[in-house]
Amino acid sequence: MAALTPATLNSTTLEAALLEILRLIADRQSSTTTNQQNRTIITQFTQNELTGVFTVGLSIPSTLSYGASGLVANATEVFS
């Protein structure tokens, strides 16, 4: 399982933490060591050079099931 320890993030806002997590996923996705199966989660990751706005496309495999509180989505592990 791809672990993420709390000390890994340096952000002070949720938005910045999300960008850090996306960068960590992109790094893992582009690594031949951690992504030997050549799997893709981030399908688009660009930044507008004028505005600084990031555009991100994701494809997260998951399973759906019904639980006590209703429909539950569980992400499927992609990177080990």
C-alpha positions in Angstrom: 0.0 0.0 0.0 1.2 3.5 -0.8 1.6 5.1 2.6 1.3 8.8 3.3 2.5 9.9 6.8 1.3 13.1 8.4 4.8 14.5 8.5 5.0 14.2 4.7 2.8 17.3 4.2 4.0 20.8 4.8 0.8 22.7 3.9 -1.2 24.9 6.2 -4.4 24.9 4.1 -6.5 22.1 2.7 -6.1 23.4 -0.8 -2.3 23.4 -0.6 -2.4 19.9 1.0 -4.5 18.7 -1.9 -1.9 20.0 -4.4 0.9 18.4 -2.4 -1.0 15.0 -2.5 -1.6 15.3 -6.2 2.1 16.0 -6.7 3.0 12.9 -4.6 0.7 10.8 -6.8 2.1 12.3 -10.0 5.6 11.5 -8.8 4.7 7.9 -7.9 2.8 7.5 -11.1 5.8 8.6 -13.2 8.3 6.4 -11.3 9.4 3.1 -12.9 10.1 1.7 -9.4 6.7 2.4 -7.8 4.6 2.1 -11.0 5.9 -1.0 -12.8 2.5 -1.8 -14.1 2.3 1.7 -15.8 -1.0 2.6 -14.1 -2.6 6.0 -14.4 -4.7 8.0 -11.9 -3.8 11.6 -12.9 -4.8 12.0 -16.5 -4.2 15.7 -16.7 -2.1 18.0 -14.5 -1.4 21.5 -15.8 -0.9 25.0 -14.4 -1.9 28.2 -16.1 1.3 30.3 -16.1 -0.6 33.6 -16.0 -3.2 32.8 -13.3 -1.5 30.0 -11.4 -4.6 27.9 -11.6 -4.1 24.1 -11.7 -6.3 21.9 -13.8 -6.4 18.3 -12.8 -8.1 15.2 -14.3 -8.4 12.1 -12.2 -9.4 8.5 -12.8 -9.7 6.7 -9.5 -10.7 3.0 -9.7 -13.2 2.1 -6.9 -15.8 -0.3 -5.8 -19.4 0.6 -4.7 -21.3 -1.1 -2.0 -24.2 -0.5 0.3 -23.6 0.0 4.0 -25.6 1.1 7.0 -25.3 4.7 6.0 -26.1 4.1 2.3 -23.8 3.9 -0.7 -20.1 3.6 0.1 -17.3 4.1 -2.4 -14.0 2.5 -1.7 -10.9 3.4 -3.7 -9.0 0.5 -5.2 -5.3 0.5 -4.4 -3.3 1.2 -7.5 0.2 1.7 -6.3 2.0 -0.6 -3.9 
